[in-house]
């Protein structure tokens, strides 16, 4: 039953991405700058996460091990997220929401398969089987069909 919950949570998070992109694009139109819209999106998210982090730490009585992670880990994830959000803001008015999400998911799947294959940063290693490869190919074809047909 827990597996169903986590799967549904993933679907909800994916839906939030689809909803977030047109909201950020509308903000960019209003501001006249996709970069400013992306910055505001990250800033508001950082404020919310900072408040939640403070509350959780306070209630759990734990502390954050700031010196444990390597320095690059503090920066690279946010930088990749900034590229993702800014690119999404730029693409949605040009190719539409469905095509954008299809291409984003395709990129995520292909990267995810490579991450699984090499065990990047301790992720459990999984081979790229014929079934997984066929699924990725179907997703690529589906993304192209959503955009061009």
C-alpha positions in Angstrom: 0.0 0.0 0.0 2.9 2.4 0.7 4.2 1.9 -2.8 0.9 3.1 -4.2 1.1 6.2 -2.0 4.6 7.0 -3.2 3.6 6.5 -6.8 0.6 8.8 -6.4 2.8 11.4 -4.7 5.1 11.3 -7.8 2.1 11.8 -10.1 1.0 14.8 -8.0 4.5 16.3 -8.0 4.6 15.8 -11.8 1.2 17.6 -12.1 2.6 20.5 -10.0 5.4 20.9 -12.5 2.9 21.0 -15.4 0.9 23.7 -13.5 4.0 25.6 -12.4 5.3 26.2 -15.9 2.3 28.3 -17.3 2.2 30.2 -14.0 5.9 31.1 -14.3 5.4 31.9 -18.0 2.5 34.3 -17.2 4.7 35.9 -14.5 7.5 36.3 -17.1 5.0 38.0 -19.5 3.9 40.3 -16.8 7.4 41.2 -15.7 8.8 41.2 -19.2 11.7 38.9 -18.2 11.9 35.1 -18.1 15.0 35.3 -15.9 13.2 37.5 -13.3 10.3 35.1 -13.2 12.6 32.2 -12.6 14.4 34.1 -9.9 11.1 35.0 -8.2 10.0 31.4 -8.5 13.2 30.1 -6.8 13.1 32.9 -4.2 9.5 32.1 -3.1 10.3 28.4 -3.1 13.4 29.0 -1.0 11.4 31.1 1.5 8.8 28.3 1.9 11.4 25.6 2.2 13.5 27.6 4.7 10.4 28.1 6.9 9.5 24.4 6.7 13.1 23.4 7.4 13.2 25.6 10.5 9.9 24.1 11.8 10.9 20.5 11.2 14.3 21.0 12.8 12.7 22.7 15.7 10.1 20.0 16.3 12.4 17.1 15.7 15.3 18.5 17.7 17.9 17.8 15.1 20.6 19.9 13.5 21.9 20.2 10.0 25.4 18.8 9.2 26.5 21.8 7.1 30.1 20.6 6.9 29.3 17.1 5.7 28.4 17.5 2.0 31.0 18.5 -0.5 30.8 22.2 -1.5 29.7 21.6 -5.1 26.5 19.8 -3.8 25.3 23.1 -2.3 25.3 24.8 -5.7 24.9 22.4 -8.6 21.4 21.2 -7.8 20.1 24.7 -7.7 21.9 25.7 -10.9 20.4 22.7 -12.7 17.0 23.6 -11.4 17.4 27.2 -12.5 18.2 26.0 -16.1 15.1 23.7 -15.9 12.7 26.4 -14.8 14.1 29.1 -17.1 14.0 26.8 -20.1 10.5 25.7 -19.3 9.4 29.4 -19.1 11.0 30.1 -22.5 9.6 27.0 -24.2 6.0 26.8 -23.0 4.7 29.7 -25.1 6.6 28.4 -28.2 5.6 24.7 -28.1 2.7 24.4 -25.6 2.3 22.7 -22.3 1.7 19.1 -23.5 4.7 19.1 -25.8 6.9 20.7 -23.2 6.0 18.2 -20.5 6.4 15.3 -23.0 10.0 16.5 -23.8 10.8 17.2 -20.2 9.7 13.7 -19.1 11.6 12.2 -22.0 14.8 13.9 -20.9 14.2 12.9 -17.3 13.7 9.3 -18.3 16.7 9.1 -20.5 18.9 10.8 -17.9 17.4 8.6 -15.2 18.2 5.4 -17.1 21.9 6.6 -17.4 22.0 7.5 -13.7 20.7 4.1 -12.9 23.2 2.4 -15.2 26.3 4.1 -13.7 25.0 4.3 -10.1 25.6 8.1 -10.1 26.1 9.4 -6.5 25.1 6.1 -4.9 21.8 5.6 -6.8 21.1 1.8 -7.0 22.5 0.4 -10.2 20.1 -1.0 -12.8 20.9 -2.3 -16.2 19.4 -0.8 -19.4 17.3 -3.8 -20.4 15.6 -4.3 -23.7 12.3 -3.5 -22.0 13.6 -0.3 -20.5 15.1 0.8 -23.8 11.9 0.0 -25.6 9.9 2.0 -23.1 12.3 5.0 -23.5 12.0 4.8 -27.3 8.2 4.7 -27.1 8.3 7.8 -24.8 10.6 9.6 -27.3 8.2 8.7 -30.2 5.2 9.8 -28.1 6.9 13.2 -27.2 7.5 13.8 -30.9 3.9 12.8 -31.8 2.5 15.2 -29.1 4.5 18.0 -30.5 4.2 17.5 -34.3 1.0 15.5 -34.9 
